[in-house]
């Protein structure tokens, strides 16, 4: 099967989730915008305030707006005693609703404000009430202009919905983000093409509604709306109760995490669970997603939990960190840590072997003197993480420049010379493949990063789930993980995370 056809097999479920999210945001946008447009058309001060706010929202990058809802909902949930999901559908639909408001509101206000005064006077002259005038005169005349705004909002919303992946909501963006991280261009193409076709299809159906209203062909408009309604109802099918036990596997946004998520998911499927994936989550939100019940199980790294969540600055042994996390996670969040998988994926500064040898750099101490002439490349999170602050406290590193990249492009940057030093990952197969030298950390600034398997409160005592995944604890050696990672990350003969996970399962024999 070709890579593109294989990628297209992931489309149906994600397309359904994408359509459901976009339709919900669009409907909520209509519910807010239509009454506001009527009010604004009759009150110039309200119009200025409403349109000003809606325009301001459009200046905020959609990815930032989605991210902003996470701390807002998290704070609100804490104030009311929990129960408000900070990840997934709710923040996504709220952010997309704000984006949908402007075109609907602006077209509605413009249409109402530009009606022929003679028509309004005639309606008043025959004694129509305000409600009758709105329904029988203003609405029919404004509908074509309003529909144009709704069509614009629909296309915007469907496009922006691809970014909901970053806050844990399944969408076609899952394929796009995963494809970019693993350089699986078939996956990117399938996701982009599906999103584009969905936007064009919805726009075409709304166009039929618009022309049906303008030409007073009610049957045509109703028929197009029925098709849209059937599509939304069909999109609900994957989320309807099936009686099968369901579990959501979380993953961060790089190849190793995609592989491990599939490794876990395959075992759970064989145990009778219906598995869903929420991938592409950042380190800042994924633990919160587990604690809040938005995901049920995932693999994190001990150093990340130790520094980001526990706010610890000391660096004890790897075993002590893992043990401390297990006690803390259970006590504070009811989370059960099943144990370390058997390998470490630590941050490790790396340079091109030839360059490091020529400069005589073997450790971070050696790097300090030459850092001002070198460019640092990091992953998207590292420069904002406590680990980087800890490294700077231990080693007074001052680089010529520091540029964040997605992990895949970070390795390309050092290969091409765009970066001289990178914050590499110790389990990454590209370190050996690109002949990189990992620099020593003689002052012990960087904590251990054992891969640890964690389960949320709801499944902490789920004997079937624990039995399904427990065999991989302590069973994944770093050599096999590096090989599996490189299968996904290499430029030629690339495998998908699904295929790499199957390969890893066969090697583990469990």
N, C-alpha and C positions, 0 to 999 in steps of 0.2 A: 504494500500500500504506500502511495506517495506521502511525503510529509504533510502536504497541504490537505489531502483527504483525511489523514489521521487527525490533523488539527481541527478539521470541520466536525469531527465526531463530538467535540466538546461544546459545539455551538448551541444545540437545542436548549439545554438546561440554563446556560448562561444567558441566552437570548430571552428566555422566559423571564428570568430574574430582572434583566435589563429593562424589558418592556413594562413589567409590573412597577418597577421603581419610577421610570419616566412617566408612565400614565398617572401614577399616584401624585407625583409632584405637579404635573400639569393640571390635574383636577383640583388640587388644593390651591394652586395658583389662580385658577378660574374663580373658585369660591371666594378668594380674597380680593381679586382684581375687579370683578364685575360690580359689586356694591360700591367699592372704592372709586371706580370710574364714574358711576352715576353721581355719587356725592361730590367728587372733584369737579365734575362738569357744572355743578350748580354753586360751588363755593371755590372761587379762585385761590383763596389762601390755602385751602385743603389741597388743591391741585398742585400748587407750588411745593408744599411739604411732601406730598406723596410721591410726586415725580422726582423730586430732589433725592429722597431716600432711595427710591428704586434705581435711580441713575448711579448713586453712590455705591450701591451693592454691585453694580456691573463693573466698577473699577477695581474690585477686589478679585484677585485671581481665584478661579474656581477651586483649585487645589487648596489654597489657603483658607477659603471659606469653609470647605469641608473639614479641614483640620481644626478650625476654631470652634466648631460645634462640639468636638470631643471634650475639651476642658469645661466648656459651658454646661454640657449635660452631666458631666461627672460631678461638677460642683452642685448643680441642682439636685442630682440624685442623693448626694450626701446631705443636703439641707432637708430633704423630705423623708430621709431614712431609707433610701435605696429604692430599687424597682424601676428606675428609668435607664434604659439601655443607652450607653454613651457611644457605642459602636454599632455599625451595621446599618439597618434600614432607616432608623429614626434620624440620625444626623444627616444621612444622605438625602432623604426626602425633604428635610427642612431646608438644607442648603440649595437644592435644586429648585424648590418652590420659590425662594427669593429670586433666583435667576429668571424664573418664568414670569414673574410679575410685571417687569418693565414693559415688554412689547405689548402685552395684553392691555395693561393700564394706559399706556400712551396712545395706542390706537383707539381704545374706547373713549378716552377723554377728547381726542382730536375729532373723532366722528361725531360725538354729541355736540361739541362746541361749534362745529361747522355746518350744522343742519340749517336749512333755509328758514329764516325767521317767519316767512309767510306761512309755511306749513305748520309751525308751532302756533301761530296766531289763529289759523283756521281750526286747529284742534281745540284751542281755548274757546273759540267762537261757537262751536257746536256743543259746548258744555262738558267736555271730557274731564274726568278727574285726572289727577296726576298719575295714578296707576294706569288708567286706561290709555293716557297719552304715551306713557312709557312703553306699554306692551303693544299697542296697536299702531303707533306712529313712529316713535323714536327707535325702538329695537329693530324693526324691519329695515329702516333706512340705514342704521349704523352697522348692521350685521356684516355686510361685505368687508367694510374696513376693519371691524373687530376680528373677523376670521383671518384676515391677513396677519394680524398680530398673534393670534393663536397658533397659526402655522409656524411663524418665526419662533415662538416660544417652544413649540414642540421640537423643532430641529435643534435649537440650542440645548434643550434639556436632554435629549437623547445623546448628543455629543458629549456634554459635560458629565453624564452618568457613567462614562467609562472611568472617570477618576474616583468613583465611589469605592473602587478596589482598595484604595489607600486607607479607608476607615472601616474595612472589614465587610463591605456589602458585595456579594457576588454580582458580577456584571461582565459584559464583554471585555471590560478593561482588564479582567484577570488574565485573559489570553495575551493582551497587548503588553502588559507589564512583565509577565513571565517570559514572553518572547524576547523583549528587549534585554532582560537580565541574562538570559541564556543564549542570546543571539540566534534564536530560532525564528527566522524571518517568516517561515510558513505560518507559525502561530500568530505573529504580528499581523500578517496579511489577512488571515482568516478573521481575526478580531476586528480589524479596521473595516474590512469589506462587509462583514455582518452588520456592524454599527451603521455604516453608510447606507446599506440597503434598507435597514430598518427605518432610518430617518427619511429616506426617499419615499418608502412605502407609506409611512404615516402622513408625510406631507402631501402625497398624491391623494390619499383618501380624504384628508381635510380640504384639499383643493376641490374635490368633487362636492363636498358639503358646501363650500363657499359658492361655487357656481350654481348649485341647486338652489341655494337661498336667493342669490342674485337674480336667477331666471325663474324663480317661484316654482321650481320643480321639487315639490316636497318629497316625493317618493325617492328621487335620486339622493337627496341629502340624508333621508332616514336610512336608506340602504347602506350608504357609506358609514354612517354612525354605527349601524348594526354590525358591520364587518369589524370595525374597531373594537366594539364591545366584546365580540366573540374572541378576538385576539387576546384581549386582556383576561377574559375568563379562562382561555386556554393556558395563559401564563400562570394562572393560579394553581394549575394541576400539580406541578412539582412540589408545592408547599402544602398541599392538602394532606391530612392525616392518612397514613397507610396501615397503621397497626404495627409496622416494623420499627424496631428500636433505631433511633437516629443519633448520630454523633457528629460533631463538627471538629475537624482537624485544622488547627491554625498553622501558619508558616510565615516567616519573614520573607523579604524580597530578594533572595539570592538562591543560586542553584542548589546548594547543599540542603537548604530548608525545603525546597520543592521535592527533592529526592526523599528526605526523611518523612515528609508529610505523606507521600505515596506509600512508603514502606509501612508506616503505621496504618494508613487507610486500607491497604490490601489485607492486612491481618484482621482488621475489624470487620471487613466485608465477609471474610471467610468465617468469622464468628457470628454472622447473622445480622450485623448492623448495617443500616443505611448511612453511608458516609457522605458528608459534604465537606468542602474545603474552603477556607478563607485564607487566601494567600496574599503576599505583598504587604503584610502589616509591618509597621516600623517597630523598632525596639521600645520606643517610648509608649506604645499603645498595646502591644501584644500581651504583656503580662496583665494589664488592666482588663483586657478582653477575657482572659482566663478567669481572673478574680470575679468579674462581673457576669460570667456565664455566657458570654457571646461566643466563646469557643470552649470546647470540652477538653482538649488534649493538644499538646504541642511540645516541641523540643526547644529549649532555650540554652543559654550558656552561663555557667556558674558566675563568671566574672561580671557579666552584664547584670544579673540579679543582685550580686553583692554590692556593686557600685551604684547602679541606677536606682534600684528599688529599696535596698537596705541602707543606702547612703554611707557605706563603710569605706574608710580610707586605708585601713590596715591591710596588709597582704600576708595572711597566714598560708599554710600549706594548702595544696589543692584539695586534699581530703577534708581538711577542717572547713574550708569554704563550702564544699558540698554538704557536709553534715549540718553546718550552721544554717544553710538555706532551707534544708528540709524541716528543721525545727521551726524556723521563723515563718515559713510559708503556711504550715499547718496552724500555727498559733494565731496568726494575724488574718489569714484569708480562708482557712479551711482547705487549702490546696494540698494535695498529696504528691510528694515527689517520689517517683518510683525508683529513681537511681540514675547513675551516670551510664551512658551507653557504651563507654569504653574508649573514647577518643577525646582529644582536646582540639578545639578550634580557637586558638588564642590570637589576639592581635600581635603582630610581629613586624617590625620595620624591616623592609627589604630594599636592596639596591641591585643593579645589574652587577654580576660577578666581576666582570672586567673593570668596571668603573670603581667598585669598592676596593679591588686589589690594587689598582693604580693609586688610589688615594690612601691606602693603608687603613681602611675603616673596617673594623670587625665588630665593634660594639657601639652602643649609643653614646658611651663616653667619648669614643673616637670621633663620632659624628658631630659633637657639639662645636668643635673649632671650625668645621667646614660647612656647617649648615647654612651660614649666611650666603653662600654661593650656590646653594642647591634649591631645587623646587620640590615641594612635598605634594604628593597626590594622596588623597584619602577617600574612603567611602563616604557616602552622603551624610552619615551620622557622626563619624569619629571626632571631627573638630569641635563638636558640641557636647561630647560625652565626658563623664568624669575621668575616664581613663586617660584622655589627652591632657586634662588638667594635672593628673597625677604624674604623667611623664614629664611635663614641663616643670613641675616642682622638683623632681629628682634630677632632671637634666635641663640646663638652661638653653634649650633649642630655639634658635631664631632663624627660620628659613627665609630665603629670598622671596618666596611666594608659596602659598598653600591653596590648592584647588581641590574641591570635592568632586567626585565622579561616582556614577553607579559602579558597583564592583567590577562588572565586565569591562567597562571603559577605563577603569583605573589601571588594570593590567595592560591594556592597550597603550595607555599614556606612558607608562615606564618603558614599554617595548619600543615606542616611537621616539622617546627622548623628551616628550612633553613634561614628564616628571622624572626626577632623579631618585627620589625615595618614595616608597608607598607604605601605607598601613595595611600590610598583607594579612592573610589568614593562614594559620599554620597547617590547616588540613587541606589547603588548596593545591591541586595537582599542577597548577600553572607555575608554582614556585620552581619546581624542578624543570618543567618543560621550557621555561623562559630563562633558565640558568640565573636565578636570582640568589643573592646571598642574604640570609636572614641574620640580622644584627643582634648580638647578645644584649641582655638587660642585666648587667652586673649589680645594679642597685635594687632589683626586684620591684620596680614600679608597677609593672603590669601583672594583675592577678591571674590565677589559673582560669581557664575557660573550658571546663569539662562540659560536654553536651549532656544535658539532664532532661529526663522525660517527666513531664508534669501533667497532672489531671486535676480538673476543678472540683469544687465541693460536691456538686451534684453526682459525680461519678467516682468519688473517692472510695466508696465502698461497693462499687459495681464489680462484683466478682467475675462476671463474664468478660468485661472490658479489661480488667487487670490481667486475667489469665491470657487474653489474646495478645497483649503487648509486652508482658513481663519477660518473655524469652529473649527479646532484643537488648534488654538491660545488661550491660557488661559484655556484650557479644560483638560489638562493632569495632574492629581495630582501625587505627588511623590510616594504615596503608591501604586497606580496602576503601575507606571513605575517600581518600585522596584520588584513588583510581576511578571511583564512581563519579566524583565531582568533575574530574578531567574529561570524562566521557561527555558530559553536558557542556563544559566550557570550551573545549577545543574547537579549532576553526574548521577542521575537516572530519568527515565521518562522524558527525555529531549525533548523539542520542538525545531523546527527550528525557525529562526527569522520570516519566513513567517507565521508560525502557531501562534507565539506569537503576531505578528502584528494583525492577524485576531481576536485573543482573546481580545486584547486591543481595537480594533475597536468596538467589541460587547459591551464591558464594557462602552466605552465612549458614545455609542448610537448616533454617528454622522457620 
